[in-house]
């Protein structure tokens, strides 16, 4: 059984929960929407700040256990902040 592509104009990460690593040291956890000229558009985003206490791995483990504690309904990670992306899984 095959399913129709509901978003043929989107890239392969569209709708996937990802971790975006930023040049500032912050990381962004949320659903990838698209990458454009302004940066990466994400939805339902939680932002990790390394100055806040736990390590990134500890923070991600908590997000995996209890669900993504998003603080931003939609967020754009600027192009100059974006360094890498990976699917969110533990």
N, CA, C and O atoms as a DFTB+ gen file, in Angstrom:
360 C
 N C O
     1  1       0.849      -1.168       0.000
     2  2       0.000       0.000       0.000
     3  2       0.897       1.234       0.000
     4  3       1.840       1.317       0.788
     5  1       0.618       2.162      -0.851
     6  2       1.371       3.408      -0.855
     7  2       0.436       4.553      -0.520
     8  3      -0.769       4.503      -0.769
     9  1       1.025       5.568       0.043
    10  2       0.257       6.728       0.445
    11  2       0.660       7.917      -0.424
    12  3       1.821       8.030      -0.818
    13  1      -0.272       8.787      -0.718
    14  2       0.077       9.958      -1.535
    15  2       1.002      10.891      -0.762
    16  3       0.915      10.991       0.462
    17  1       1.874      11.562      -1.472
    18  2       2.762      12.540      -0.862
    19  2       1.955      13.805      -0.607
    20  3       1.591      14.522      -1.540
    21  1       1.678      14.073       0.671
    22  2       0.828      15.206       1.024
    23  2       1.527      16.551       0.864
    24  3       0.875      17.590       0.756
    25  1       2.850      16.525       0.851
    26  2       3.627      17.760       0.749
    27  2       4.736      17.591      -0.288
    28  3       5.911      17.551       0.076
    29  1       4.391      17.493      -1.553
    30  2       5.423      17.257      -2.564
    31  2       6.412      18.405      -2.720
    32  3       7.488      18.221      -3.287
    33  1       6.061      19.581      -2.225
    34  2       6.942      20.740      -2.341
    35  2       7.871      20.911      -1.141
    36  3       8.612      21.892      -1.077
    37  1       7.848      19.981      -0.194
    38  2       8.669      20.074       1.016
    39  2       9.846      19.112       0.940
    40  3       9.826      18.152       0.170
    41  1      10.889      19.381       1.759
    42  2      12.045      18.496       1.764
    43  2      11.780      17.262       2.626
    44  3      10.729      17.152       3.257
    45  1      12.733      16.344       2.646
    46  2      12.546      15.053       3.302
    47  2      12.390      15.137       4.818
    48  3      11.853      14.208       5.420
    49  1      12.840      16.217       5.454
    50  2      12.707      16.353       6.904
    51  2      11.393      17.000       7.328
    52  3      11.105      17.072       8.522
    53  1      10.605      17.462       6.393
    54  2       9.354      18.152       6.726
    55  2       8.506      17.301       7.667
    56  3       8.172      16.157       7.359
    57  1       8.161      17.880       8.822
    58  2       7.306      17.212       9.792
    59  2       8.028      16.280      10.744
    60  3       7.402      15.715      11.640
    61  1       9.328      16.104      10.574
    62  2      10.116      15.209      11.421
    63  2      10.666      16.003      12.602
    64  3      11.094      17.146      12.441
    65  1      10.654      15.393      13.792
    66  2      11.237      16.041      14.963
    67  2      12.750      15.904      14.880
    68  3      13.285      14.804      14.743
    69  1      13.428      17.045      14.964
    70  2      14.879      17.102      14.790
    71  2      15.535      17.925      15.889
    72  3      14.878      18.666      16.620
    73  1      16.846      17.770      15.980
    74  2      17.678      18.606      16.834
    75  2      18.577      19.420      15.913
    76  3      19.367      18.860      15.153
    77  1      18.455      20.731      15.981
    78  2      19.308      21.630      15.214
    79  2      20.345      22.193      16.169
    80  3      20.007      22.731      17.224
    81  1      21.608      22.065      15.791
    82  2      22.701      22.600      16.594
    83  2      23.046      23.985      16.084
    84  3      23.171      24.208      14.880
    85  1      23.199      24.914      17.020
    86  2      23.496      26.289      16.659
    87  2      24.935      26.676      16.923
    88  3      25.588      26.109      17.799
    89  1      25.428      27.636      16.169
    90  2      26.789      28.139      16.336
    91  2      26.995      28.764      17.714
    92  3      28.119      28.811      18.213
    93  1      25.918      29.240      18.326
    94  2      25.991      29.881      19.643
    95  2      26.160      28.880      20.782
    96  3      26.449      29.270      21.913
    97  1      25.981      27.583      20.489
    98  2      25.999      26.561      21.532
    99  2      24.601      26.118      21.915
   100  3      24.428      25.091      22.572
   101  1      23.593      26.894      21.503
   102  2      22.211      26.502      21.767
   103  2      21.809      25.389      20.800
   104  3      22.382      25.245      19.720
   105  1      20.821      24.612      21.209
   106  2      20.234      23.593      20.335
   107  2      18.733      23.797      20.328
   108  3      18.152      24.300      21.289
   109  1      18.122      23.401      19.238
   110  2      16.696      23.631      19.017
   111  2      16.040      22.296      18.699
   112  3      16.446      21.610      17.760
   113  1      15.032      21.925      19.472
   114  2      14.332      20.656      19.308
   115  2      12.906      20.951      18.883
   116  3      12.178      21.653      19.585
   117  1      12.507      20.422      17.745
   118  2      11.150      20.660      17.267
   119  2      10.936      20.032      15.909
   120  3      11.803      19.327      15.392
   121  1       9.783      20.293      15.339
   122  2       9.446      19.734      14.026
   123  2       9.972      20.627      12.922
   124  3       9.690      21.825      12.882
   125  1      10.736      20.031      12.034
   126  2      11.288      20.720      10.868
   127  2      10.148      21.073       9.935
   128  3       9.339      20.213       9.587
   129  1      10.078      22.314       9.532
   130  2       9.064      22.730       8.563
   131  2       9.703      22.936       7.191
   132  3       9.298      22.322       6.203
   133  1      10.711      23.813       7.148
   134  2      11.402      24.054       5.880
   135  2      12.682      24.831       6.132
   136  3      12.876      25.429       7.190
   137  1      13.547      24.803       5.132
   138  2      14.760      25.622       5.177
   139  2      14.669      26.615       4.035
   140  3      14.497      26.239       2.875
   141  1      14.788      27.895       4.380
   142  2      14.672      28.946       3.382
   143  2      15.812      29.940       3.492
   144  3      16.809      29.689       4.169
   145  1      15.657      31.056       2.829
   146  2      16.689      32.091       2.825
   147  2      16.963      32.660       4.215
   148  3      18.102      33.000       4.536
   149  1      15.925      32.763       5.034
   150  2      16.092      33.336       6.374
   151  2      16.679      32.346       7.366
   152  3      17.263      32.747       8.373
   153  1      16.527      31.055       7.090
   154  2      17.018      30.034       8.001
   155  2      16.092      28.841       8.019
   156  3      15.351      28.592       7.068
   157  1      16.145      28.105       9.115
   158  2      15.329      26.906       9.282
   159  2      14.068      27.259      10.059
   160  3      14.136      27.785      11.170
   161  1      12.930      26.969       9.468
   162  2      11.648      27.200      10.132
   163  2      11.270      25.910      10.846
   164  3      11.211      24.840      10.241
   165  1      11.014      26.035      12.150
   166  2      10.632      24.885      12.973
   167  2       9.332      25.204      13.705
   168  3       8.991      26.364      13.933
   169  1       8.622      24.147      14.062
   170  2       7.378      24.303      14.819
   171  2       7.478      23.553      16.139
   172  3       8.177      22.545      16.249
   173  1       6.763      24.067      17.141
   174  2       6.712      23.473      18.477
   175  2       8.118      23.213      19.000
   176  3       8.522      22.065      19.188
   177  1       8.851      24.288      19.231
   178  2      10.279      24.234      19.512
   179  2      10.592      24.437      20.997
   180  3      10.032      25.308      21.662
   181  1      11.508      23.600      21.487
   182  2      12.116      23.778      22.801
   183  2      13.562      24.172      22.537
   184  3      14.208      23.620      21.646
   185  1      14.065      25.120      23.305
   186  2      15.411      25.637      23.085
   187  2      16.301      25.271      24.264
   188  3      15.988      25.563      25.418
   189  1      17.425      24.620      23.942
   190  2      18.412      24.250      24.954
   191  2      19.483      25.334      25.017
   192  3      20.079      25.696      24.002
   193  1      19.717      25.844      26.218
   194  2      20.782      26.824      26.457
   195  2      21.803      26.163      27.377
   196  3      21.468      25.821      28.511
   197  1      23.033      25.976      26.921
   198  2      24.028      25.278      27.743
   199  2      24.319      25.973      29.074
   200  3      24.823      25.337      29.999
   201  1      24.014      27.251      29.182
   202  2      24.237      27.976      30.427
   203  2      23.184      27.644      31.482
   204  3      23.334      28.011      32.648
   205  1      22.122      26.952      31.076
   206  2      21.000      26.696      31.983
   207  2      21.238      25.556      32.969
   208  3      20.504      25.443      33.951
   209  1      22.234      24.713      32.739
   210  2      22.485      23.675      33.731
   211  2      22.781      22.301      33.178
   212  3      23.947      21.914      33.101
   213  1      21.748      21.537      32.784
   214  2      22.024      20.157      32.373
   215  2      22.809      20.109      31.048
   216  3      22.863      21.087      30.302
   217  1      23.407      18.952      30.785
   218  2      24.073      18.776      29.491
   219  2      23.007      18.591      28.420
   220  3      21.841      18.340      28.726
   221  1      23.415      18.716      27.178
   222  2      22.477      18.515      26.068
   223  2      21.907      17.101      26.110
   224  3      20.705      16.920      25.918
   225  1      22.739      16.108      26.353
   226  2      22.259      14.722      26.400
   227  2      21.234      14.519      27.510
   228  3      20.235      13.828      27.311
   229  1      21.472      15.114      28.676
   230  2      20.515      15.014      29.787
   231  2      19.200      15.699      29.424
   232  3      18.120      15.173      29.690
   233  1      19.305      16.866      28.820
   234  2      18.113      17.630      28.422
   235  2      17.304      16.858      27.379
   236  3      16.079      16.781      27.473
   237  1      17.990      16.287      26.386
   238  2      17.297      15.515      25.351
   239  2      16.642      14.269      25.930
   240  3      15.541      13.900      25.523
   241  1      17.316      13.616      26.882
   242  2      16.731      12.431      27.526
   243  2      15.434      12.795      28.248
   244  3      14.460      12.043      28.203
   245  1      15.426      13.940      28.908
   246  2      14.215      14.396      29.603
   247  2      13.108      14.701      28.591
   248  3      11.946      14.365      28.819
   249  1      13.467      15.334      27.480
   250  2      12.483      15.638      26.439
   251  2      11.901      14.345      25.863
   252  3      10.706      14.275      25.577
   253  1      12.734      13.335      25.696
   254  2      12.273      12.049      25.167
   255  2      11.352      11.349      26.158
   256  3      10.365      10.728      25.764
   257  1      11.668      11.447      27.419
   258  2      10.888      10.759      28.456
   259  2       9.522      11.405      28.699
   260  3       8.515      10.711      28.837
   261  1       9.499      12.738      28.748
   262  2       8.271      13.442      29.125
   263  2       7.586      14.178      27.982
   264  3       6.508      14.741      28.174
   265  1       8.185      14.183      26.810
   266  2       7.628      14.920      25.678
   267  2       8.330      16.256      25.525
   268  3       8.864      16.805      26.489
   269  1       8.324      16.769      24.314
   270  2       9.005      18.031      24.027
   271  2       8.270      19.175      24.713
   272  3       7.096      19.429      24.446
   273  1       8.976      19.849      25.590
   274  2       8.406      20.982      26.330
   275  2       8.625      22.251      25.505
   276  3       9.476      23.082      25.821
   277  1       7.845      22.373      24.458
   278  2       8.039      23.502      23.541
   279  2       7.661      24.822      24.199
   280  3       6.711      24.913      24.977
   281  1       8.442      25.839      23.854
   282  2       8.174      27.187      24.340
   283  2       7.831      28.121      23.187
   284  3       7.332      29.226      23.400
   285  1       8.100      27.671      21.965
   286  2       7.842      28.485      20.775
   287  2       6.955      27.711      19.805
   288  3       7.292      26.597      19.405
   289  1       5.834      28.295      19.429
   290  2       4.944      27.644      18.469
   291  2       5.605      27.545      17.093
   292  3       5.496      26.523      16.415
   293  1       6.290      28.615      16.692
   294  2       7.056      28.625      15.451
   295  2       8.333      29.414      15.719
   296  3       8.314      30.442      16.397
   297  1       9.441      28.914      15.174
   298  2      10.727      29.549      15.432
   299  2      11.593      29.437      14.186
   300  3      11.582      28.407      13.512
   301  1      12.340      30.489      13.878
   302  2      13.271      30.462      12.757
   303  2      14.690      30.491      13.317
   304  3      15.090      31.448      13.979
   305  1      15.440      29.433      13.043
   306  2      16.856      29.406      13.393
   307  2      17.581      30.102      12.238
   308  3      17.600      29.583      11.122
   309  1      18.175      31.271      12.492
   310  2      18.810      32.016      11.403
   311  2      19.902      31.200      10.698
   312  3      20.545      30.346      11.308
   313  1      20.094      31.475       9.430
   314  2      21.077      30.735       8.628
   315  2      22.463      30.765       9.246
   316  3      23.176      29.762       9.211
   317  1      22.859      31.910       9.817
   318  2      24.200      31.987      10.402
   319  2      24.304      31.283      11.754
   320  3      25.412      31.091      12.255
   321  1      23.195      30.901      12.348
   322  2      23.169      30.135      13.601
   323  2      23.197      28.636      13.314
   324  3      23.774      27.870      14.086
   325  1      22.590      28.219      12.232
   326  2      22.470      26.797      11.884
   327  2      23.839      26.189      11.579
   328  3      24.580      26.700      10.740
   329  1      24.172      25.078      12.277
   330  2      25.408      24.361      11.955
   331  2      25.154      22.927      11.537
   332  3      25.856      22.409      10.670
   333  1      24.142      22.257      12.146
   334  2      23.856      20.875      11.773
   335  2      22.442      20.506      12.210
   336  3      21.800      21.205      12.993
   337  1      21.987      19.376      11.671
   338  2      20.665      18.858      12.028
   339  2      20.749      17.341      12.085
   340  3      21.477      16.711      11.318
   341  1      19.976      16.762      13.024
   342  2      19.839      15.312      13.102
   343  2      18.438      14.976      13.584
   344  3      17.792      15.762      14.277
   345  1      17.996      13.816      13.207
   346  2      16.680      13.364      13.687
   347  2      16.755      13.143      15.192
   348  3      17.791      12.739      15.720
   349  1      15.657      13.410      15.870
   350  2      15.609      13.251      17.322
   351  2      15.256      11.812      17.641
   352  3      14.160      11.340      17.340
   353  1      16.193      11.135      18.249
   354  2      15.947       9.774      18.724
   355  2      16.994       9.446      19.792
   356  3      18.125       9.929      19.757
   357  1      16.580       8.623      20.721
   358  2      17.519       8.174      21.764
   359  2      17.546       6.682      21.805
   360  3      18.270       6.099      22.611
